[in-house]
Amino acid sequence: MIAPTRPDGAPPVRFWSGWRIFALVAVISGLALFVGANVHLISVAFASKPDCVLQPQTEGAASYRPAKSSC
């Protein structure tokens, strides 16, 4: 099969040139990073226990203590 030529006799332009491949890889990498960060955020949100607060073992007037421990 003969490659089509342009009317001015110049060689045909490749669709998947270097800059298009680079742009495609950059967009896919950016989307993968975005999705990965959101998946990590959601997994950390479900794995954490914000209602569980550790109490210090020492008694004192200056230490902040929760009203009740839920751990």
mmCIF file of the N, C-alpha and C atoms, coordinates in Angstrom:
data_MODEL
# 
_entry.id   MODEL 
# 
loop_
_atom_site.group_PDB 
_atom_site.id 
_atom_site.type_symbol 
_atom_site.label_atom_id 
_atom_site.label_alt_id 
_atom_site.label_comp_id 
_atom_site.label_asym_id 
_atom_site.label_entity_id 
_atom_site.label_seq_id 
_atom_site.pdbx_PDB_ins_code 
_atom_site.Cartn_x 
_atom_site.Cartn_y 
_atom_site.Cartn_z 
_atom_site.occupancy 
_atom_site.B_iso_or_equiv 
_atom_site.pdbx_formal_charge 
_atom_site.auth_seq_id 
_atom_site.auth_comp_id 
_atom_site.auth_asym_id 
_atom_site.auth_atom_id 
_atom_site.pdbx_PDB_model_num 
ATOM 1   N N  . MET A 1 1  ? 0.844   -1.168 0.000  1.00 0.00 ? 1  MET A N  1 
ATOM 2   C CA . MET A 1 1  ? 0.000   0.000  0.000  1.00 0.00 ? 1  MET A CA 1 
ATOM 3   C C  . MET A 1 1  ? 0.891   1.233  0.000  1.00 0.00 ? 1  MET A C  1 
ATOM 4   N N  . ILE A 1 2  ? 0.545   2.187  -0.801 1.00 0.00 ? 2  ILE A N  1 
ATOM 5   C CA . ILE A 1 2  ? 1.319   3.416  -0.932 1.00 0.00 ? 2  ILE A CA 1 
ATOM 6   C C  . ILE A 1 2  ? 0.748   4.460  0.026  1.00 0.00 ? 2  ILE A C  1 
ATOM 7   N N  . ALA A 1 3  ? 1.651   5.127  0.770  1.00 0.00 ? 3  ALA A N  1 
ATOM 8   C CA . ALA A 1 3  ? 1.218   6.158  1.708  1.00 0.00 ? 3  ALA A CA 1 
ATOM 9   C C  . ALA A 1 3  ? 0.716   7.370  0.934  1.00 0.00 ? 3  ALA A C  1 
ATOM 10  N N  . PRO A 1 4  ? -0.386  7.968  1.368  1.00 0.00 ? 4  PRO A N  1 
ATOM 11  C CA . PRO A 1 4  ? -0.899  9.145  0.664  1.00 0.00 ? 4  PRO A CA 1 
ATOM 12  C C  . PRO A 1 4  ? 0.054   10.328 0.830  1.00 0.00 ? 4  PRO A C  1 
ATOM 13  N N  . THR A 1 5  ? 0.158   11.115 -0.212 1.00 0.00 ? 5  THR A N  1 
ATOM 14  C CA . THR A 1 5  ? 1.002   12.311 -0.155 1.00 0.00 ? 5  THR A CA 1 
ATOM 15  C C  . THR A 1 5  ? 0.123   13.546 -0.167 1.00 0.00 ? 5  THR A C  1 
ATOM 16  N N  . ARG A 1 6  ? 0.680   14.617 0.303  1.00 0.00 ? 6  ARG A N  1 
ATOM 17  C CA . ARG A 1 6  ? -0.043  15.882 0.307  1.00 0.00 ? 6  ARG A CA 1 
ATOM 18  C C  . ARG A 1 6  ? 0.057   16.519 -1.080 1.00 0.00 ? 6  ARG A C  1 
ATOM 19  N N  . PRO A 1 7  ? -0.858  17.448 -1.387 1.00 0.00 ? 7  PRO A N  1 
ATOM 20  C CA . PRO A 1 7  ? -0.861  18.053 -2.726 1.00 0.00 ? 7  PRO A CA 1 
ATOM 21  C C  . PRO A 1 7  ? 0.435   18.788 -3.066 1.00 0.00 ? 7  PRO A C  1 
ATOM 22  N N  . ASP A 1 8  ? 1.132   19.313 -2.055 1.00 0.00 ? 8  ASP A N  1 
ATOM 23  C CA . ASP A 1 8  ? 2.356   20.056 -2.354 1.00 0.00 ? 8  ASP A CA 1 
ATOM 24  C C  . ASP A 1 8  ? 3.567   19.136 -2.498 1.00 0.00 ? 8  ASP A C  1 
ATOM 25  N N  . GLY A 1 9  ? 3.365   17.823 -2.398 1.00 0.00 ? 9  GLY A N  1 
ATOM 26  C CA . GLY A 1 9  ? 4.450   16.875 -2.584 1.00 0.00 ? 9  GLY A CA 1 
ATOM 27  C C  . GLY A 1 9  ? 5.234   16.571 -1.321 1.00 0.00 ? 9  GLY A C  1 
ATOM 28  N N  . ALA A 1 10 ? 4.877   17.207 -0.215 1.00 0.00 ? 10 ALA A N  1 
ATOM 29  C CA . ALA A 1 10 ? 5.578   16.958 1.049  1.00 0.00 ? 10 ALA A CA 1 
ATOM 30  C C  . ALA A 1 10 ? 5.177   15.583 1.590  1.00 0.00 ? 10 ALA A C  1 
ATOM 31  N N  . PRO A 1 11 ? 6.004   15.003 2.426  1.00 0.00 ? 11 PRO A N  1 
ATOM 32  C CA . PRO A 1 11 ? 5.644   13.694 2.990  1.00 0.00 ? 11 PRO A CA 1 
ATOM 33  C C  . PRO A 1 11 ? 4.416   13.818 3.895  1.00 0.00 ? 11 PRO A C  1 
ATOM 34  N N  . PRO A 1 12 ? 3.686   12.739 4.060  1.00 0.00 ? 12 PRO A N  1 
ATOM 35  C CA . PRO A 1 12 ? 2.482   12.793 4.897  1.00 0.00 ? 12 PRO A CA 1 
ATOM 36  C C  . PRO A 1 12 ? 2.834   13.087 6.354  1.00 0.00 ? 12 PRO A C  1 
ATOM 37  N N  . VAL A 1 13 ? 1.910   13.748 7.030  1.00 0.00 ? 13 VAL A N  1 
ATOM 38  C CA . VAL A 1 13 ? 2.107   14.107 8.430  1.00 0.00 ? 13 VAL A CA 1 
ATOM 39  C C  . VAL A 1 13 ? 1.625   12.938 9.286  1.00 0.00 ? 13 VAL A C  1 
ATOM 40  N N  . ARG A 1 14 ? 2.472   12.504 10.206 1.00 0.00 ? 14 ARG A N  1 
ATOM 41  C CA . ARG A 1 14 ? 2.086   11.419 11.109 1.00 0.00 ? 14 ARG A CA 1 
ATOM 42  C C  . ARG A 1 14 ? 1.142   11.973 12.167 1.00 0.00 ? 14 ARG A C  1 
ATOM 43  N N  . PHE A 1 15 ? 0.072   11.226 12.445 1.00 0.00 ? 15 PHE A N  1 
ATOM 44  C CA . PHE A 1 15 ? -0.874  11.680 13.469 1.00 0.00 ? 15 PHE A CA 1 
ATOM 45  C C  . PHE A 1 15 ? -0.268  11.555 14.858 1.00 0.00 ? 15 PHE A C  1 
ATOM 46  N N  . TRP A 1 16 ? 0.387   10.440 15.154 1.00 0.00 ? 16 TRP A N  1 
ATOM 47  C CA . TRP A 1 16 ? 0.974   10.216 16.475 1.00 0.00 ? 16 TRP A CA 1 
ATOM 48  C C  . TRP A 1 16 ? 2.407   10.711 16.495 1.00 0.00 ? 16 TRP A C  1 
ATOM 49  N N  . SER A 1 17 ? 2.556   12.011 16.412 1.00 0.00 ? 17 SER A N  1 
ATOM 50  C CA . SER A 1 17 ? 3.885   12.608 16.491 1.00 0.00 ? 17 SER A CA 1 
ATOM 51  C C  . SER A 1 17 ? 4.340   12.642 17.946 1.00 0.00 ? 17 SER A C  1 
ATOM 52  N N  . GLY A 1 18 ? 5.578   13.042 18.165 1.00 0.00 ? 18 GLY A N  1 
ATOM 53  C CA . GLY A 1 18 ? 6.158   13.030 19.505 1.00 0.00 ? 18 GLY A CA 1 
ATOM 54  C C  . GLY A 1 18 ? 5.409   13.893 20.495 1.00 0.00 ? 18 GLY A C  1 
ATOM 55  N N  . TRP A 1 19 ? 5.005   15.084 20.086 1.00 0.00 ? 19 TRP A N  1 
ATOM 56  C CA . TRP A 1 19 ? 4.335   15.982 21.034 1.00 0.00 ? 19 TRP A CA 1 
ATOM 57  C C  . TRP A 1 19 ? 2.938   15.498 21.371 1.00 0.00 ? 19 TRP A C  1 
ATOM 58  N N  . ARG A 1 20 ? 2.258   14.827 20.452 1.00 0.00 ? 20 ARG A N  1 
ATOM 59  C CA . ARG A 1 20 ? 0.929   14.296 20.769 1.00 0.00 ? 20 ARG A CA 1 
ATOM 60  C C  . ARG A 1 20 ? 1.026   13.120 21.736 1.00 0.00 ? 20 ARG A C  1 
ATOM 61  N N  . ILE A 1 21 ? 2.029   12.289 21.546 1.00 0.00 ? 21 ILE A N  1 
ATOM 62  C CA . ILE A 1 21 ? 2.230   11.176 22.478 1.00 0.00 ? 21 ILE A CA 1 
ATOM 63  C C  . ILE A 1 21 ? 2.565   11.719 23.859 1.00 0.00 ? 21 ILE A C  1 
ATOM 64  N N  . PHE A 1 22 ? 3.437   12.730 23.924 1.00 0.00 ? 22 PHE A N  1 
ATOM 65  C CA . PHE A 1 22 ? 3.791   13.338 25.206 1.00 0.00 ? 22 PHE A CA 1 
ATOM 66  C C  . PHE A 1 22 ? 2.558   13.938 25.878 1.00 0.00 ? 22 PHE A C  1 
ATOM 67  N N  . ALA A 1 23 ? 1.729   14.640 25.120 1.00 0.00 ? 23 ALA A N  1 
ATOM 68  C CA . ALA A 1 23 ? 0.525   15.248 25.688 1.00 0.00 ? 23 ALA A CA 1 
ATOM 69  C C  . ALA A 1 23 ? -0.437  14.179 26.197 1.00 0.00 ? 23 ALA A C  1 
ATOM 70  N N  . LEU A 1 24 ? -0.597  13.103 25.453 1.00 0.00 ? 24 LEU A N  1 
ATOM 71  C CA . LEU A 1 24 ? -1.485  12.021 25.871 1.00 0.00 ? 24 LEU A CA 1 
ATOM 72  C C  . LEU A 1 24 ? -0.974  11.362 27.151 1.00 0.00 ? 24 LEU A C  1 
ATOM 73  N N  . VAL A 1 25 ? 0.318   11.094 27.223 1.00 0.00 ? 25 VAL A N  1 
ATOM 74  C CA . VAL A 1 25 ? 0.902   10.488 28.428 1.00 0.00 ? 25 VAL A CA 1 
ATOM 75  C C  . VAL A 1 25 ? 0.783   11.442 29.615 1.00 0.00 ? 25 VAL A C  1 
ATOM 76  N N  . ALA A 1 26 ? 0.974   12.740 29.394 1.00 0.00 ? 26 ALA A N  1 
ATOM 77  C CA . ALA A 1 26 ? 0.861   13.717 30.480 1.00 0.00 ? 26 ALA A CA 1 
ATOM 78  C C  . ALA A 1 26 ? -0.569  13.790 31.011 1.00 0.00 ? 26 ALA A C  1 
ATOM 79  N N  . VAL A 1 27 ? -1.551  13.773 30.129 1.00 0.00 ? 27 VAL A N  1 
ATOM 80  C CA . VAL A 1 27 ? -2.955  13.823 30.556 1.00 0.00 ? 27 VAL A CA 1 
ATOM 81  C C  . VAL A 1 27 ? -3.335  12.554 31.311 1.00 0.00 ? 27 VAL A C  1 
ATOM 82  N N  . ILE A 1 28 ? -2.929  11.401 30.807 1.00 0.00 ? 28 ILE A N  1 
ATOM 83  C CA . ILE A 1 28 ? -3.243  10.138 31.480 1.00 0.00 ? 28 ILE A CA 1 
ATOM 84  C C  . ILE A 1 28 ? -2.560  10.076 32.841 1.00 0.00 ? 28 ILE A C  1 
ATOM 85  N N  . SER A 1 29 ? -1.315  10.542 32.927 1.00 0.00 ? 29 SER A N  1 
ATOM 86  C CA . SER A 1 29 ? -0.602  10.553 34.212 1.00 0.00 ? 29 SER A CA 1 
ATOM 87  C C  . SER A 1 29 ? -1.274  11.494 35.206 1.00 0.00 ? 29 SER A C  1 
ATOM 88  N N  . GLY A 1 30 ? -1.692  12.659 34.747 1.00 0.00 ? 30 GLY A N  1 
ATOM 89  C CA . GLY A 1 30 ? -2.379  13.601 35.623 1.00 0.00 ? 30 GLY A CA 1 
ATOM 90  C C  . GLY A 1 30 ? -3.697  13.052 36.136 1.00 0.00 ? 30 GLY A C  1 
ATOM 91  N N  . LEU A 1 31 ? -4.457  12.404 35.269 1.00 0.00 ? 31 LEU A N  1 
ATOM 92  C CA . LEU A 1 31 ? -5.721  11.802 35.698 1.00 0.00 ? 31 LEU A CA 1 
ATOM 93  C C  . LEU A 1 31 ? -5.487  10.660 36.680 1.00 0.00 ? 31 LEU A C  1 
ATOM 94  N N  . ALA A 1 32 ? -4.459  9.851  36.429 1.00 0.00 ? 32 ALA A N  1 
ATOM 95  C CA . ALA A 1 32 ? -4.149  8.752  37.347 1.00 0.00 ? 32 ALA A CA 1 
ATOM 96  C C  . ALA A 1 32 ? -3.734  9.288  38.711 1.00 0.00 ? 32 ALA A C  1 
ATOM 97  N N  . LEU A 1 33 ? -2.957  10.362 38.727 1.00 0.00 ? 33 LEU A N  1 
ATOM 98  C CA . LEU A 1 33 ? -2.551  10.974 39.995 1.00 0.00 ? 33 LEU A CA 1 
ATOM 99  C C  . LEU A 1 33 ? -3.764  11.534 40.740 1.00 0.00 ? 33 LEU A C  1 
ATOM 100 N N  . PHE A 1 34 ? -4.662  12.181 40.028 1.00 0.00 ? 34 PHE A N  1 
ATOM 101 C CA . PHE A 1 34 ? -5.872  12.747 40.627 1.00 0.00 ? 34 PHE A CA 1 
ATOM 102 C C  . PHE A 1 34 ? -6.759  11.657 41.217 1.00 0.00 ? 34 PHE A C  1 
ATOM 103 N N  . VAL A 1 35 ? -6.990  10.601 40.458 1.00 0.00 ? 35 VAL A N  1 
ATOM 104 C CA . VAL A 1 35 ? -7.835  9.502  40.934 1.00 0.00 ? 35 VAL A CA 1 
ATOM 105 C C  . VAL A 1 35 ? -7.166  8.798  42.112 1.00 0.00 ? 35 VAL A C  1 
ATOM 106 N N  . GLY A 1 36 ? -5.856  8.579  42.025 1.00 0.00 ? 36 GLY A N  1 
ATOM 107 C CA . GLY A 1 36 ? -5.143  7.926  43.122 1.00 0.00 ? 36 GLY A CA 1 
ATOM 108 C C  . GLY A 1 36 ? -5.183  8.731  44.404 1.00 0.00 ? 36 GLY A C  1 
ATOM 109 N N  . ALA A 1 37 ? -5.042  10.044 44.300 1.00 0.00 ? 37 ALA A N  1 
ATOM 110 C CA . ALA A 1 37 ? -5.100  10.896 45.493 1.00 0.00 ? 37 ALA A CA 1 
ATOM 111 C C  . ALA A 1 37 ? -6.486  10.861 46.119 1.00 0.00 ? 37 ALA A C  1 
ATOM 112 N N  . ASN A 1 38 ? -7.519  10.861 45.306 1.00 0.00 ? 38 ASN A N  1 
ATOM 113 C CA . ASN A 1 38 ? -8.879  10.808 45.846 1.00 0.00 ? 38 ASN A CA 1 
ATOM 114 C C  . ASN A 1 38 ? -9.189  9.452  46.473 1.00 0.00 ? 38 ASN A C  1 
ATOM 115 N N  . VAL A 1 39 ? -8.698  8.374  45.871 1.00 0.00 ? 39 VAL A N  1 
ATOM 116 C CA . VAL A 1 39 ? -8.894  7.048  46.458 1.00 0.00 ? 39 VAL A CA 1 
ATOM 117 C C  . VAL A 1 39 ? -8.190  6.972  47.807 1.00 0.00 ? 39 VAL A C  1 
ATOM 118 N N  . HIS A 1 40 ? -6.987  7.520  47.891 1.00 0.00 ? 40 HIS A N  1 
ATOM 119 C CA . HIS A 1 40 ? -6.253  7.529  49.159 1.00 0.00 ? 40 HIS A CA 1 
ATOM 120 C C  . HIS A 1 40 ? -7.000  8.364  50.202 1.00 0.00 ? 40 HIS A C  1 
ATOM 121 N N  . LEU A 1 41 ? -7.514  9.510  49.810 1.00 0.00 ? 41 LEU A N  1 
ATOM 122 C CA . LEU A 1 41 ? -8.262  10.363 50.735 1.00 0.00 ? 41 LEU A CA 1 
ATOM 123 C C  . LEU A 1 41 ? -9.489  9.644  51.287 1.00 0.00 ? 41 LEU A C  1 
ATOM 124 N N  . ILE A 1 42 ? -10.215 8.967  50.434 1.00 0.00 ? 42 ILE A N  1 
ATOM 125 C CA . ILE A 1 42 ? -11.413 8.250  50.867 1.00 0.00 ? 42 ILE A CA 1 
ATOM 126 C C  . ILE A 1 42 ? -11.046 7.069  51.756 1.00 0.00 ? 42 ILE A C  1 
ATOM 127 N N  . SER A 1 43 ? -9.985  6.340  51.411 1.00 0.00 ? 43 SER A N  1 
ATOM 128 C CA . SER A 1 43 ? -9.600  5.189  52.234 1.00 0.00 ? 43 SER A CA 1 
ATOM 129 C C  . SER A 1 43 ? -9.119  5.623  53.611 1.00 0.00 ? 43 SER A C  1 
ATOM 130 N N  . VAL A 1 44 ? -8.394  6.728  53.702 1.00 0.00 ? 44 VAL A N  1 
ATOM 131 C CA . VAL A 1 44 ? -7.948  7.233  54.999 1.00 0.00 ? 44 VAL A CA 1 
ATOM 132 C C  . VAL A 1 44 ? -9.139  7.731  55.807 1.00 0.00 ? 44 VAL A C  1 
ATOM 133 N N  . ALA A 1 45 ? -10.107 8.345  55.147 1.00 0.00 ? 45 ALA A N  1 
ATOM 134 C CA . ALA A 1 45 ? -11.288 8.835  55.857 1.00 0.00 ? 45 ALA A CA 1 
ATOM 135 C C  . ALA A 1 45 ? -12.089 7.689  56.464 1.00 0.00 ? 45 ALA A C  1 
ATOM 136 N N  . PHE A 1 46 ? -12.199 6.570  55.762 1.00 0.00 ? 46 PHE A N  1 
ATOM 137 C CA . PHE A 1 46 ? -12.935 5.435  56.307 1.00 0.00 ? 46 PHE A CA 1 
ATOM 138 C C  . PHE A 1 46 ? -12.122 4.652  57.330 1.00 0.00 ? 46 PHE A C  1 
ATOM 139 N N  . ALA A 1 47 ? -10.798 4.655  57.212 1.00 0.00 ? 47 ALA A N  1 
ATOM 140 C CA . ALA A 1 47 ? -9.957  3.884  58.134 1.00 0.00 ? 47 ALA A CA 1 
ATOM 141 C C  . ALA A 1 47 ? -9.721  4.607  59.450 1.00 0.00 ? 47 ALA A C  1 
ATOM 142 N N  . SER A 1 48 ? -9.818  5.921  59.466 1.00 0.00 ? 48 SER A N  1 
ATOM 143 C CA . SER A 1 48 ? -9.543  6.657  60.700 1.00 0.00 ? 48 SER A CA 1 
ATOM 144 C C  . SER A 1 48 ? -10.726 6.554  61.652 1.00 0.00 ? 48 SER A C  1 
ATOM 145 N N  . LYS A 1 49 ? -10.430 6.769  62.923 1.00 0.00 ? 49 LYS A N  1 
ATOM 146 C CA . LYS A 1 49 ? -11.474 6.744  63.949 1.00 0.00 ? 49 LYS A CA 1 
ATOM 147 C C  . LYS A 1 49 ? -11.442 8.088  64.669 1.00 0.00 ? 49 LYS A C  1 
ATOM 148 N N  . PRO A 1 50 ? -12.098 9.098  64.127 1.00 0.00 ? 50 PRO A N  1 
ATOM 149 C CA . PRO A 1 50 ? -12.018 10.416 64.747 1.00 0.00 ? 50 PRO A CA 1 
ATOM 150 C C  . PRO A 1 50 ? -12.702 10.487 66.108 1.00 0.00 ? 50 PRO A C  1 
ATOM 151 N N  . ASP A 1 51 ? -13.610 9.565  66.398 1.00 0.00 ? 51 ASP A N  1 
ATOM 152 C CA . ASP A 1 51 ? -14.280 9.617  67.694 1.00 0.00 ? 51 ASP A CA 1 
ATOM 153 C C  . ASP A 1 51 ? -13.476 8.917  68.785 1.00 0.00 ? 51 ASP A C  1 
ATOM 154 N N  . CYS A 1 52 ? -12.367 8.284  68.448 1.00 0.00 ? 52 CYS A N  1 
ATOM 155 C CA . CYS A 1 52 ? -11.517 7.598  69.416 1.00 0.00 ? 52 CYS A CA 1 
ATOM 156 C C  . CYS A 1 52 ? -10.367 8.523  69.797 1.00 0.00 ? 52 CYS A C  1 
ATOM 157 N N  . VAL A 1 53 ? -10.358 8.998  71.037 1.00 0.00 ? 53 VAL A N  1 
ATOM 158 C CA . VAL A 1 53 ? -9.345  9.937  71.505 1.00 0.00 ? 53 VAL A CA 1 
ATOM 159 C C  . VAL A 1 53 ? -8.560  9.277  72.619 1.00 0.00 ? 53 VAL A C  1 
ATOM 160 N N  . LEU A 1 54 ? -7.235  9.300  72.513 1.00 0.00 ? 54 LEU A N  1 
ATOM 161 C CA . LEU A 1 54 ? -6.401  8.733  73.567 1.00 0.00 ? 54 LEU A CA 1 
ATOM 162 C C  . LEU A 1 54 ? -6.325  9.702  74.736 1.00 0.00 ? 54 LEU A C  1 
ATOM 163 N N  . GLN A 1 55 ? -6.399  9.163  75.936 1.00 0.00 ? 55 GLN A N  1 
ATOM 164 C CA . GLN A 1 55 ? -6.320  9.989  77.136 1.00 0.00 ? 55 GLN A CA 1 
ATOM 165 C C  . GLN A 1 55 ? -4.915  9.896  77.712 1.00 0.00 ? 55 GLN A C  1 
ATOM 166 N N  . PRO A 1 56 ? -4.369  11.011 78.168 1.00 0.00 ? 56 PRO A N  1 
ATOM 167 C CA . PRO A 1 56 ? -3.073  10.937 78.844 1.00 0.00 ? 56 PRO A CA 1 
ATOM 168 C C  . PRO A 1 56 ? -3.223  10.211 80.174 1.00 0.00 ? 56 PRO A C  1 
ATOM 169 N N  . GLN A 1 57 ? -2.180  9.496  80.565 1.00 0.00 ? 57 GLN A N  1 
ATOM 170 C CA . GLN A 1 57 ? -2.242  8.697  81.787 1.00 0.00 ? 57 GLN A CA 1 
ATOM 171 C C  . GLN A 1 57 ? -2.098  9.543  83.048 1.00 0.00 ? 57 GLN A C  1 
ATOM 172 N N  . THR A 1 58 ? -1.482  10.714 82.934 1.00 0.00 ? 58 THR A N  1 
ATOM 173 C CA . THR A 1 58 ? -1.246  11.530 84.127 1.00 0.00 ? 58 THR A CA 1 
ATOM 174 C C  . THR A 1 58 ? -2.443  12.410 84.417 1.00 0.00 ? 58 THR A C  1 
ATOM 175 N N  . GLU A 1 59 ? -2.744  12.551 85.661 1.00 0.00 ? 59 GLU A N  1 
ATOM 176 C CA . GLU A 1 59 ? -3.822  13.436 86.100 1.00 0.00 ? 59 GLU A CA 1 
ATOM 177 C C  . GLU A 1 59 ? -3.232  14.819 86.336 1.00 0.00 ? 59 GLU A C  1 
ATOM 178 N N  . GLY A 1 60 ? -3.989  15.838 86.071 1.00 0.00 ? 60 GLY A N  1 
ATOM 179 C CA . GLY A 1 60 ? -3.510  17.177 86.338 1.00 0.00 ? 60 GLY A CA 1 
ATOM 180 C C  . GLY A 1 60 ? -4.514  18.203 85.886 1.00 0.00 ? 60 GLY A C  1 
ATOM 181 N N  . ALA A 1 61 ? -4.367  19.395 86.390 1.00 0.00 ? 61 ALA A N  1 
ATOM 182 C CA . ALA A 1 61 ? -5.300  20.460 86.052 1.00 0.00 ? 61 ALA A CA 1 
ATOM 183 C C  . ALA A 1 61 ? -5.015  21.034 84.674 1.00 0.00 ? 61 ALA A C  1 
ATOM 184 N N  . ALA A 1 62 ? -3.774  20.934 84.205 1.00 0.00 ? 62 ALA A N  1 
ATOM 185 C CA . ALA A 1 62 ? -3.401  21.568 82.948 1.00 0.00 ? 62 ALA A CA 1 
ATOM 186 C C  . ALA A 1 62 ? -3.637  20.669 81.740 1.00 0.00 ? 62 ALA A C  1 
ATOM 187 N N  . SER A 1 63 ? -3.897  19.400 81.952 1.00 0.00 ? 63 SER A N  1 
ATOM 188 C CA . SER A 1 63 ? -4.058  18.500 80.804 1.00 0.00 ? 63 SER A CA 1 
ATOM 189 C C  . SER A 1 63 ? -5.497  18.547 80.300 1.00 0.00 ? 63 SER A C  1 
ATOM 190 N N  . TYR A 1 64 ? -5.638  18.528 79.009 1.00 0.00 ? 64 TYR A N  1 
ATOM 191 C CA . TYR A 1 64 ? -6.965  18.513 78.393 1.00 0.00 ? 64 TYR A CA 1 
ATOM 192 C C  . TYR A 1 64 ? -7.416  17.066 78.277 1.00 0.00 ? 64 TYR A C  1 
ATOM 193 N N  . ARG A 1 65 ? -8.617  16.791 78.692 1.00 0.00 ? 65 ARG A N  1 
ATOM 194 C CA . ARG A 1 65 ? -9.121  15.437 78.665 1.00 0.00 ? 65 ARG A CA 1 
ATOM 195 C C  . ARG A 1 65 ? -10.494 15.429 77.992 1.00 0.00 ? 65 ARG A C  1 
ATOM 196 N N  . PRO A 1 66 ? -10.798 14.370 77.250 1.00 0.00 ? 66 PRO A N  1 
ATOM 197 C CA . PRO A 1 66 ? -12.136 14.267 76.675 1.00 0.00 ? 66 PRO A CA 1 
ATOM 198 C C  . PRO A 1 66 ? -13.161 13.955 77.759 1.00 0.00 ? 66 PRO A C  1 
ATOM 199 N N  . ALA A 1 67 ? -14.394 14.241 77.475 1.00 0.00 ? 67 ALA A N  1 
ATOM 200 C CA . ALA A 1 67 ? -15.450 13.984 78.452 1.00 0.00 ? 67 ALA A CA 1 
ATOM 201 C C  . ALA A 1 67 ? -15.560 12.496 78.750 1.00 0.00 ? 67 ALA A C  1 
ATOM 202 N N  . LYS A 1 68 ? -15.455 11.654 77.703 1.00 0.00 ? 68 LYS A N  1 
ATOM 203 C CA . LYS A 1 68 ? -15.445 10.209 77.911 1.00 0.00 ? 68 LYS A CA 1 
ATOM 204 C C  . LYS A 1 68 ? -14.609 9.569  76.812 1.00 0.00 ? 68 LYS A C  1 
ATOM 205 N N  . SER A 1 69 ? -14.019 8.463  77.134 1.00 0.00 ? 69 SER A N  1 
ATOM 206 C CA . SER A 1 69 ? -13.193 7.747  76.169 1.00 0.00 ? 69 SER A CA 1 
ATOM 207 C C  . SER A 1 69 ? -14.070 6.784  75.387 1.00 0.00 ? 69 SER A C  1 
ATOM 208 N N  . SER A 1 70 ? -13.904 6.737  74.086 1.00 0.00 ? 70 SER A N  1 
ATOM 209 C CA . SER A 1 70 ? -14.701 5.818  73.276 1.00 0.00 ? 70 SER A CA 1 
ATOM 210 C C  . SER A 1 70 ? -13.854 4.681  72.725 1.00 0.00 ? 70 SER A C  1 
ATOM 211 N N  . CYS A 1 71 ? -12.616 4.565  73.159 1.00 0.00 ? 71 CYS A N  1 
ATOM 212 C CA . CYS A 1 71 ? -11.741 3.485  72.678 1.00 0.00 ? 71 CYS A CA 1 
ATOM 213 C C  . CYS A 1 71 ? -11.906 2.238  73.520 1.00 0.00 ? 71 CYS A C  1 
# 
